[in-house]
Amino acid sequence: MSAKRAIVVSAKEAESGSWYYGFNCCQCSGQIAVFDDKSNGEKAPTMGGSGHLQVACPTCTTEATYESSELVQFQAG
């Protein structure tokens, strides 16, 4: 079985009240902001294909690979 190929991305520093697309950390469930949500919560996240993104959680520093289907939308608190 081959390993997942992933695009390595950096987490953004989330600003309170701003909207983001990202992931929920697989270790601590913290929110990982990856992309700005310029729709401010109006448009659901979409990511074509079956790509994978690798990112480190800013809360617990766990680095993990996430599938495009795991992309979530959230407003930073």
Secondary structure as GFF3:
##gff-version 3
##sequence-region A 1 77
A	DSSP	beta_strand	7	8	.	.	.	ID=ss1
A	DSSP	beta_strand	19	24	.	.	.	ID=ss2
A	DSSP	beta_strand	31	36	.	.	.	ID=ss3
A	DSSP	beta_strand	52	56	.	.	.	ID=ss4
A	DSSP	beta_strand	63	67	.	.	.	ID=ss5
A	DSSP	three_ten_helix	68	70	.	.	.	ID=ss6
A	DSSP	beta_strand	72	75	.	.	.	ID=ss7
###
